[in-house]
Amino acid sequence: MNPSMINPQILGEAADWLVQLHSGSATPADHQAIAQWRTRSAEHAQAWQRAEAILGDFRNVPANLAVQTLKRASRKDGLSRRQTLTRLGLLLMAGPLGIASQHVPWQQWTADQRTAVGEQKHLPLPDGSQLLLNTDSAVDIAFSPSERRVTLLNGEVLISTAQDPAARPFIVETPQGTARALGTRFCVRINGSRSQVSVLEGRVQITPQLLQHSAMLSAGERQSFKLNRFEALERFDTAALAWDKGMLLANNMRLDELLGELGRYRPGVLRCHADVAAIRVSGSFSLRDTDASLRLLSDTLPLNISSLTRYWLSVEPRA
């Protein structure tokens, strides 16, 4: 069911339950009532799915701030409870547009190496190869007599391979498949249900987990793949991949895509209003000071940055 087709009254009720659930005073009877409410109809179930998506966004806000955000929402700018519910109802109507890190599973917590949101970490390997872990990333590293293997569990890693006297292959594994380096410098990123490999130097062989054939990438080529298929091969400017220098170089990039990238480097939620999502942006933006990058956007484009807290920002059209 399209969210825009859901009865606004039902969305308002979902918003009301959302506030009650996070009020700090929800009782077992409230939880039982919510469970009964959500089974009344398909519309009620769909509305609650939207509510859970909003709750998912709140789970990305640091401890205790989710409840504080909801409580403060009604006080900010003199909003009444009904106005607060209306605002949350609009979020439910729009669907989950938040740009934020996903819940971290236990495999990432127990990884050999990991980075927090906004952190990058340089890792020298025993063979002389170099890894640079990007923001919110996790890897396991396993060197054996027969191979050098890095398992990327989340996020993104930049690899510069060294020549190995034992001629062991250097393999980066992701949930979707493997990338085998052939004397090279390359980047591997997990993006939802797909992996992406970008080659800066040399060549890389990529193999989806459920396919019997591989693809060979050369410098300046980038390709995404899922478990059972390749996506279109792309050419890219290797100089534009600058996250290792703390920069994002945008060339006619959609605003929602740019904010999606900036959102990877800051804790909390960064939203993009649908009315400005398609604005095209070019320029250099700091990944180490995302607040400065957002100020640059609002100074140069007809945009307004609104916030409930510093961990919940929304980029909207300027009135």
KEKE-3310 file (N, C-alpha, C; in steps of 0.2 Angstrom, whole numbers, plus 5000, padded with zeros to 4 digits):
npx = (5004:5003:5010:5004:4991:4986:4974:4973:4969:4972:4985:4988:4984:4993:5005:5002:5002:5015:5022:5017:5023:5036:5036:5040:5031:5024:5013:5011:4998:4996:5005:4999:4987:4992:4996:4984:4978:4986:4982:4970:4967:4973:4978:4980:4991:5000:5002:5008:5020:5026:5028:5036:5047:5051:5054:5065:5074:5075:5082:5095:5099:5110:5111:5097:5093:5083:5070:5071:5071:5058:5050:5054:5050:5037:5039:5047:5048:5035:5026:5011:5004:4996:5001:5014:5011:5005:5016:5024:5015:5016:5028:5026:5018:5026:5035:5049:5062:5074:5092:5104:5114:5113:5106:5119:5125:5130:5141:5148:5152:5161:5171:5188:5193:5186:5177:5170:5156:5160:5173:5190:5202:5218:5227:5241:5246:5252:5259:5264:5254:5241:5227:5213:5201:5185:5172:5161:5163:5168:5180:5186:5202:5212:5226:5234:5244:5240:5232:5228:5216:5203:5188:5175:5163:5155:5152:5165:5181:5198:5210:5228:5238:5252:5266:5268:5279:5276:5267:5253:5236:5226:5212:5196:5182:5164:5147:5141:5149:5166:5181:5196:5212:5224:5238:5236:5227:5212:5195:5182:5165:5151:5134:5119:5110:5120:5137:5151:5164:5178:5191:5207:5220:5229:5221:5206:5197:5181:5168:5152:5143:5134:5136:5144:5154:5166:5170:5182:5190:5197:5209:5200:5187:5172:5161:5145:5138:5126:5121:5118:5120:5128:5129:5128:5143:5153:5162:5173:5180:5196:5202:5192:5188:5189:5188:5197:5205:5197:5187:5173:5169:5159:5150:5139:5129:5115:5105:5100:5107:5120:5118:5116:5128:5135:5128:5133:5144:5141:5134:5117:5102:5099:5089:5081:5071:5058:5055:5067:5076:5080:5089:5103:5120:5137:5154:5166:5166:5168:5171:5175:5171:5156:5146:5150:5150:5136:5132:5138:5130:5118:5121:5123:5113:5095:5090:5085:5091:5084:5082:5078:5086:5104:5107:5097:5093:5085:5085:5078:5066:5069:5059)
npy = (4994:5011:5024:5037:5034:5030:5032:5048:5050:5038:5038:5048:5043:5033:5041:5046:5035:5032:5043:5040:5028:5032:5040:5037:5033:5023:5009:4991:4989:4999:4994:4982:4988:4994:4983:4977:4988:4989:4978:4980:4983:4982:4995:5000:4992:4995:5008:5007:5001:5011:5019:5011:5013:5026:5025:5017:5026:5034:5026:5027:5039:5045:5037:5040:5052:5050:5049:5061:5070:5068:5072:5086:5090:5095:5107:5114:5129:5132:5122:5113:5098:5092:5098:5093:5079:5081:5084:5073:5064:5068:5064:5050:5049:5053:5043:5033:5043:5045:5047:5038:5028:5010:4998:4990:4975:4960:4954:4964:4971:4962:4962:4961:4974:4990:5005:5020:5030:5043:5042:5037:5024:5020:5005:4995:4980:4963:4959:4971:4977:4990:4996:5007:5011:5016:5028:5021:5007:4989:4976:4959:4951:4939:4930:4917:4903:4901:4911:4929:4937:4948:4952:4961:4968:4978:4994:5003:5001:5005:4999:4996:4985:4975:4967:4950:4939:4925:4924:4924:4925:4941:4944:4952:4949:4951:4951:4949:4943:4941:4951:4950:4955:4961:4966:4980:4996:4999:5001:4995:4994:4991:4993:4993:4979:4977:4976:4987:4990:4999:5004:5010:5009:4997:4980:4972:4957:4953:4943:4938:4930:4919:4917:4909:4915:4928:4946:4957:4972:4987:5001:5016:5011:5005:4995:4988:4974:4961:4947:4938:4944:4955:4973:4988:4992:5006:5021:5031:5046:5045:5054:5060:5052:5055:5053:5048:5058:5066:5073:5076:5076:5084:5083:5089:5082:5075:5082:5074:5063:5068:5072:5060:5054:5063:5061:5048:5051:5057:5056:5051:5057:5063:5071:5073:5084:5081:5090:5097:5087:5084:5094:5100:5098:5105:5105:5106:5097:5096:5081:5079:5089:5090:5099:5111:5109:5108:5121:5127:5123:5128:5142:5144:5139:5139:5134:5128:5123:5114:5109:5097:5092:5092:5080:5077:5082:5092:5095:5107:5116:5134:5146)
npz = (5000:4995:5005:5005:5002:5014:5027:5034:5047:5053:5052:5060:5073:5074:5075:5088:5096:5094:5101:5114:5116:5118:5128:5141:5150:5146:5148:5152:5148:5138:5128:5125:5119:5108:5101:5098:5091:5079:5072:5067:5053:5036:5033:5046:5050:5040:5043:5056:5052:5046:5058:5065:5057:5059:5072:5071:5065:5077:5085:5080:5086:5099:5116:5126:5120:5111:5118:5124:5113:5108:5119:5120:5108:5108:5115:5108:5099:5104:5101:5101:5109:5099:5087:5087:5085:5073:5065:5067:5061:5048:5045:5045:5035:5024:5024:5027:5026:5032:5034:5039:5050:5051:5063:5072:5070:5080:5074:5069:5081:5086:5078:5070:5068:5069:5065:5072:5069:5058:5060:5054:5051:5050:5044:5045:5037:5040:5029:5023:5016:5015:5024:5024:5034:5032:5038:5051:5049:5048:5049:5047:5048:5041:5038:5030:5026:5013:5008:5008:5017:5019:5027:5024:5034:5036:5029:5022:5014:5010:5000:4998:4991:4994:4986:4988:4994:4994:4985:4988:4985:4987:4995:4996:5005:5005:5010:4998:4989:4982:4980:4971:4972:4960:4961:4966:4970:4978:4981:4992:4995:5005:5002:5007:5000:4991:4985:4981:4970:4967:4957:4958:4955:4945:4943:4947:4951:4952:4960:4961:4974:4971:4958:4944:4936:4933:4934:4927:4933:4928:4932:4936:4934:4940:4949:4954:4963:4967:4976:4966:4953:4942:4942:4931:4923:4927:4923:4932:4939:4946:4954:4960:4970:4986:4999:5008:5010:5018:5011:5001:4985:4974:4959:4950:4958:4965:4978:4988:4987:4990:5003:5009:5008:5017:5028:5032:5040:5052:5068:5072:5064:5047:5037:5021:5013:5002:4992:4989:4985:4972:4968:4960:4964:4965:4970:4984:4999:5016:5025:5038:5045:5045:5049:5045:5031:5029:5033:5022:5011:5015:5014:5001:4993:4991:5004:5020:5036:5048:5065:5078:5088:5089:5084:5076:5061:5048:5031:5022:5010:5008:5016)
capx = (5000:5007:5009:5000:4984:4983:4969:4977:4967:4975:4992:4988:4983:5000:5009:5000:5005:5022:5023:5015:5028:5042:5035:5043:5026:5020:5011:5009:4991:4997:5008:4993:4982:4995:4996:4977:4976:4989:4979:4963:4966:4979:4980:4983:4997:5005:5004:5013:5026:5029:5030:5043:5053:5053:5057:5072:5078:5077:5087:5101:5101:5113:5107:5092:5091:5077:5065:5071:5069:5050:5047:5056:5047:5031:5040:5051:5044:5029:5022:5006:5005:4993:5005:5019:5008:5004:5023:5026:5011:5018:5034:5024:5015:5031:5039:5056:5067:5080:5098:5107:5117:5109:5108:5125:5124:5135:5147:5152:5154:5166:5176:5195:5194:5180:5177:5164:5153:5164:5180:5194:5207:5224:5229:5246:5245:5259:5263:5265:5248:5238:5220:5210:5194:5181:5167:5156:5165:5171:5183:5190:5208:5214:5231:5235:5249:5238:5229:5227:5209:5200:5181:5172:5157:5150:5155:5170:5188:5202:5216:5233:5241:5259:5268:5269:5284:5273:5262:5246:5231:5223:5205:5192:5175:5158:5141:5138:5154:5173:5185:5203:5216:5229:5243:5232:5224:5205:5190:5176:5160:5144:5129:5113:5111:5125:5144:5153:5171:5181:5198:5211:5226:5229:5215:5202:5192:5175:5164:5146:5143:5130:5137:5150:5158:5168:5171:5188:5189:5204:5209:5195:5181:5168:5155:5141:5135:5122:5123:5117:5121:5132:5126:5131:5150:5154:5168:5173:5187:5199:5204:5186:5187:5194:5186:5203:5208:5192:5183:5168:5170:5152:5150:5132:5126:5108:5106:5098:5113:5125:5116:5117:5136:5137:5125:5137:5150:5139:5129:5110:5098:5100:5084:5081:5064:5057:5055:5074:5080:5083:5093:5110:5126:5144:5158:5170:5163:5172:5168:5178:5167:5149:5142:5153:5147:5129:5132:5140:5124:5112:5123:5124:5107:5089:5089:5085:5093:5080:5084:5075:5093:5110:5107:5091:5093:5081:5086:5071:5066:5069:5053)
capy = (5000:5017:5028:5042:5032:5028:5037:5053:5049:5032:5040:5052:5038:5029:5046:5047:5029:5033:5047:5037:5023:5034:5045:5035:5031:5018:5003:4985:4990:5003:4990:4978:4991:4995:4977:4977:4993:4988:4972:4981:4983:4983:5002:5001:4988:4999:5014:5005:5000:5018:5021:5007:5016:5032:5022:5015:5032:5036:5021:5030:5044:5043:5035:5044:5058:5049:5051:5069:5073:5068:5077:5093:5092:5099:5113:5118:5134:5133:5117:5110:5091:5090:5100:5088:5073:5082:5084:5066:5061:5070:5060:5044:5050:5053:5037:5033:5046:5047:5045:5036:5021:5005:4995:4987:4968:4958:4952:4970:4973:4958:4962:4963:4981:4994:5012:5023:5035:5049:5040:5033:5021:5017:4998:4992:4973:4960:4958:4977:4980:4995:4997:5013:5009:5023:5029:5016:5001:4984:4971:4954:4950:4932:4928:4910:4901:4900:4917:4935:4938:4953:4951:4968:4966:4984:5001:5004:5000:5007:4994:4996:4979:4974:4961:4945:4934:4918:4924:4922:4930:4945:4943:4955:4946:4954:4947:4948:4940:4943:4955:4948:4960:4959:4971:4986:5000:4999:5003:4991:4997:4988:4998:4989:4973:4976:4978:4991:4990:5005:5002:5016:5007:4990:4977:4968:4952:4952:4937:4937:4923:4914:4916:4905:4919:4934:4952:4960:4979:4991:5008:5020:5007:5004:4990:4985:4968:4958:4940:4934:4947:4961:4979:4991:4995:5013:5024:5037:5050:5042:5059:5062:5048:5059:5052:5046:5065:5069:5077:5074:5080:5083:5085:5089:5077:5076:5084:5069:5059:5071:5072:5053:5053:5067:5057:5043:5054:5061:5052:5054:5057:5068:5070:5078:5086:5078:5096:5099:5081:5084:5100:5098:5102:5104:5108:5102:5097:5092:5075:5079:5094:5090:5105:5116:5107:5109:5128:5129:5121:5133:5148:5144:5136:5141:5128:5129:5117:5114:5103:5096:5092:5092:5073:5076:5088:5091:5100:5109:5122:5140:5149)
capz = (5000:4995:5011:5003:5002:5021:5030:5038:5054:5055:5053:5066:5078:5074:5078:5095:5099:5094:5106:5120:5117:5120:5133:5147:5155:5143:5153:5148:5144:5132:5123:5122:5115:5102:5097:5095:5086:5073:5068:5065:5046:5033:5034:5053:5050:5036:5047:5061:5049:5046:5064:5067:5053:5063:5078:5068:5065:5084:5088:5078:5090:5105:5121:5130:5117:5107:5122:5125:5107:5108:5124:5118:5101:5109:5118:5103:5095:5106:5098:5105:5107:5093:5082:5087:5082:5066:5062:5066:5056:5041:5044:5044:5028:5019:5024:5030:5022:5036:5031:5046:5051:5053:5069:5072:5073:5084:5070:5069:5087:5088:5072:5072:5068:5067:5066:5074:5064:5058:5062:5049:5054:5045:5047:5041:5038:5041:5022:5020:5013:5019:5024:5027:5036:5032:5044:5053:5045:5052:5045:5050:5044:5042:5034:5031:5021:5006:5005:5013:5016:5023:5027:5026:5037:5035:5028:5016:5015:5004:5001:4994:4992:4993:4983:4993:4992:4994:4980:4991:4983:4992:4993:5000:5005:5007:5010:4992:4985:4983:4976:4971:4969:4956:4962:4965:4975:4976:4987:4992:5000:5006:5002:5008:4998:4986:4986:4975:4970:4963:4956:4957:4951:4944:4941:4952:4949:4957:4959:4966:4978:4968:4950:4942:4932:4937:4930:4928:4933:4928:4935:4933:4933:4946:4947:4960:4962:4972:4977:4960:4947:4941:4939:4925:4924:4927:4923:4936:4940:4952:4958:4964:4976:4990:5006:5012:5012:5022:5007:4996:4979:4971:4952:4948:4962:4968:4985:4993:4987:4994:5010:5010:5010:5023:5034:5034:5044:5057:5071:5072:5058:5043:5032:5015:5011:4995:4987:4987:4984:4965:4967:4958:4968:4963:4975:4989:5005:5021:5029:5045:5048:5042:5051:5040:5025:5029:5032:5015:5007:5016:5012:4994:4990:4995:5009:5027:5040:5054:5070:5085:5092:5085:5081:5071:5056:5042:5025:5019:5006:5012:5016)
cpx = (5004:5005:5004:4993:4982:4979:4973:4975:4971:4982:4993:4988:4990:5005:5008:5003:5012:5025:5022:5021:5034:5042:5038:5038:5021:5019:5011:5002:4992:5000:5003:4989:4985:4995:4989:4976:4980:4986:4972:4962:4973:4982:4983:4990:5002:5007:5009:5019:5030:5032:5036:5049:5055:5056:5064:5076:5080:5082:5094:5104:5104:5108:5103:5090:5085:5071:5065:5069:5061:5047:5048:5052:5041:5032:5044:5046:5037:5024:5017:5007:5002:4998:5011:5017:5007:5011:5025:5021:5013:5024:5032:5021:5020:5035:5046:5061:5074:5086:5103:5110:5112:5111:5114:5124:5130:5141:5151:5155:5160:5171:5183:5196:5188:5181:5170:5162:5158:5172:5183:5200:5212:5226:5234:5245:5252:5263:5265:5260:5245:5231:5218:5203:5190:5176:5162:5157:5168:5174:5186:5196:5210:5219:5233:5241:5247:5234:5229:5220:5207:5192:5178:5165:5152:5155:5159:5177:5192:5208:5221:5238:5248:5261:5270:5274:5281:5268:5255:5241:5228:5216:5201:5185:5170:5153:5139:5143:5161:5176:5193:5207:5222:5234:5240:5230:5217:5201:5184:5171:5154:5139:5122:5114:5116:5132:5146:5161:5173:5188:5202:5217:5226:5223:5212:5197:5187:5171:5158:5146:5139:5131:5144:5155:5160:5169:5178:5188:5196:5203:5204:5188:5178:5162:5152:5139:5131:5125:5123:5118:5125:5127:5130:5138:5150:5161:5168:5180:5190:5201:5198:5184:5192:5192:5192:5207:5203:5188:5178:5168:5163:5153:5143:5128:5119:5109:5105:5104:5119:5124:5117:5124:5138:5134:5129:5143:5148:5134:5122:5107:5098:5095:5084:5074:5064:5057:5062:5078:5084:5088:5100:5115:5132:5148:5162:5167:5167:5168:5170:5174:5160:5145:5144:5150:5140:5128:5133:5134:5119:5114:5123:5118:5101:5086:5089:5087:5089:5083:5079:5081:5098:5111:5101:5090:5088:5083:5080:5071:5066:5062:5053)
cpy = (5006:5021:5033:5040:5030:5034:5042:5052:5043:5034:5044:5048:5035:5034:5046:5041:5029:5037:5044:5032:5025:5040:5043:5033:5026:5012:4997:4985:4994:4998:4985:4981:4993:4989:4976:4982:4991:4982:4973:4981:4983:4990:5003:4997:4992:5005:5013:5004:5006:5020:5018:5010:5022:5030:5020:5021:5035:5032:5023:5036:5042:5042:5041:5050:5056:5051:5059:5072:5073:5072:5084:5095:5097:5106:5118:5123:5134:5128:5114:5102:5089:5092:5095:5082:5074:5081:5077:5062:5062:5065:5053:5044:5050:5047:5038:5036:5048:5044:5044:5029:5016:5002:4990:4980:4965:4956:4958:4972:4969:4958:4964:4970:4984:5001:5015:5028:5042:5048:5036:5030:5018:5010:4995:4984:4970:4959:4965:4981:4985:4995:5003:5011:5016:5023:5023:5009:4996:4979:4965:4952:4943:4931:4921:4909:4901:4907:4923:4937:4943:4953:4958:4966:4972:4990:5000:5004:5002:5003:4996:4990:4979:4968:4956:4940:4927:4918:4922:4927:4934:4946:4947:4952:4951:4950:4945:4944:4942:4947:4953:4953:4957:4965:4978:4990:5001:5000:4998:4994:4992:4993:4994:4982:4972:4978:4982:4991:4995:5004:5009:5015:4999:4987:4973:4963:4952:4946:4937:4930:4918:4914:4912:4909:4925:4940:4955:4968:4982:4997:5012:5017:5005:5000:4988:4978:4965:4950:4936:4937:4953:4967:4983:4994:5002:5015:5030:5040:5048:5048:5062:5058:5051:5058:5051:5053:5069:5074:5073:5079:5079:5086:5084:5083:5079:5078:5079:5064:5062:5071:5065:5051:5057:5064:5051:5045:5057:5056:5055:5053:5064:5067:5075:5078:5084:5084:5098:5093:5081:5090:5097:5102:5100:5108:5103:5102:5093:5087:5075:5085:5095:5096:5111:5115:5109:5117:5130:5128:5127:5140:5149:5142:5138:5135:5131:5123:5118:5108:5103:5095:5092:5085:5072:5082:5086:5097:5101:5115:5128:5143:5155)
cpz = (5000:5002:5010:5003:5009:5024:5035:5046:5057:5057:5059:5073:5079:5077:5086:5099:5100:5100:5113:5122:5120:5125:5140:5152:5152:5148:5148:5145:5138:5126:5120:5118:5108:5098:5094:5090:5079:5069:5066:5057:5043:5033:5041:5053:5046:5040:5052:5058:5048:5053:5066:5063:5056:5069:5077:5068:5072:5087:5085:5082:5097:5111:5125:5126:5113:5111:5123:5119:5106:5113:5122:5112:5103:5112:5113:5099:5097:5103:5103:5104:5101:5087:5081:5084:5075:5062:5062:5061:5049:5040:5042:5037:5023:5019:5027:5026:5026:5033:5038:5046:5053:5060:5068:5074:5076:5080:5070:5075:5089:5082:5074:5072:5066:5068:5068:5068:5064:5058:5055:5053:5049:5048:5043:5042:5038:5034:5019:5016:5018:5019:5027:5028:5036:5038:5045:5049:5050:5047:5050:5045:5046:5036:5035:5026:5014:5003:5011:5012:5021:5022:5029:5028:5036:5033:5022:5018:5009:5005:4996:4995:4990:4990:4989:4990:4991:4988:4982:4988:4989:4990:4998:5000:5008:5008:5003:4987:4987:4978:4976:4968:4965:4956:4961:4971:4973:4982:4986:4997:5000:5006:5001:5006:4992:4988:4980:4976:4965:4963:4954:4954:4950:4941:4947:4949:4954:4955:4964:4968:4974:4960:4949:4938:4935:4932:4932:4927:4932:4931:4931:4932:4940:4944:4954:4958:4968:4972:4970:4953:4948:4939:4934:4927:4923:4926:4928:4937:4946:4956:4962:4970:4981:4998:5011:5014:5016:5018:5003:4990:4975:4964:4950:4951:4965:4975:4990:4993:4991:5001:5013:5012:5016:5029:5036:5039:5050:5061:5071:5065:5054:5037:5027:5013:5003:4990:4985:4985:4977:4964:4965:4962:4966:4969:4979:4996:5010:5025:5036:5049:5044:5043:5046:5033:5024:5029:5025:5011:5009:5014:5005:4990:4994:4999:5016:5031:5047:5059:5076:5090:5087:5081:5077:5067:5050:5037:5021:5014:5011:5011:5012)
residu = (MET:ASN:PRO:SER:MET:ILE:ASN:PRO:GLN:ILE:LEU:GLY:GLU:ALA:ALA:ASP:TRP:LEU:VAL:GLN:LEU:HIS:SER:GLY:SER:ALA:THR:PRO:ALA:ASP:HIS:GLN:ALA:ILE:ALA:GLN:TRP:ARG:THR:ARG:SER:ALA:GLU:HIS:ALA:GLN:ALA:TRP:GLN:ARG:ALA:GLU:ALA:ILE:LEU:GLY:ASP:PHE:ARG:ASN:VAL:PRO:ALA:ASN:LEU:ALA:VAL:GLN:THR:LEU:LYS:ARG:ALA:SER:ARG:LYS:ASP:GLY:LEU:SER:ARG:ARG:GLN:THR:LEU:THR:ARG:LEU:GLY:LEU:LEU:LEU:MET:ALA:GLY:PRO:LEU:GLY:ILE:ALA:SER:GLN:HIS:VAL:PRO:TRP:GLN:GLN:TRP:THR:ALA:ASP:GLN:ARG:THR:ALA:VAL:GLY:GLU:GLN:LYS:HIS:LEU:PRO:LEU:PRO:ASP:GLY:SER:GLN:LEU:LEU:LEU:ASN:THR:ASP:SER:ALA:VAL:ASP:ILE:ALA:PHE:SER:PRO:SER:GLU:ARG:ARG:VAL:THR:LEU:LEU:ASN:GLY:GLU:VAL:LEU:ILE:SER:THR:ALA:GLN:ASP:PRO:ALA:ALA:ARG:PRO:PHE:ILE:VAL:GLU:THR:PRO:GLN:GLY:THR:ALA:ARG:ALA:LEU:GLY:THR:ARG:PHE:CYS:VAL:ARG:ILE:ASN:GLY:SER:ARG:SER:GLN:VAL:SER:VAL:LEU:GLU:GLY:ARG:VAL:GLN:ILE:THR:PRO:GLN:LEU:LEU:GLN:HIS:SER:ALA:MET:LEU:SER:ALA:GLY:GLU:ARG:GLN:SER:PHE:LYS:LEU:ASN:ARG:PHE:GLU:ALA:LEU:GLU:ARG:PHE:ASP:THR:ALA:ALA:LEU:ALA:TRP:ASP:LYS:GLY:MET:LEU:LEU:ALA:ASN:ASN:MET:ARG:LEU:ASP:GLU:LEU:LEU:GLY:GLU:LEU:GLY:ARG:TYR:ARG:PRO:GLY:VAL:LEU:ARG:CYS:HIS:ALA:ASP:VAL:ALA:ALA:ILE:ARG:VAL:SER:GLY:SER:PHE:SER:LEU:ARG:ASP:THR:ASP:ALA:SER:LEU:ARG:LEU:LEU:SER:ASP:THR:LEU:PRO:LEU:ASN:ILE:SER:SER:LEU:THR:ARG:TYR:TRP:LEU:SER:VAL:GLU:PRO:ARG:ALA)
# end
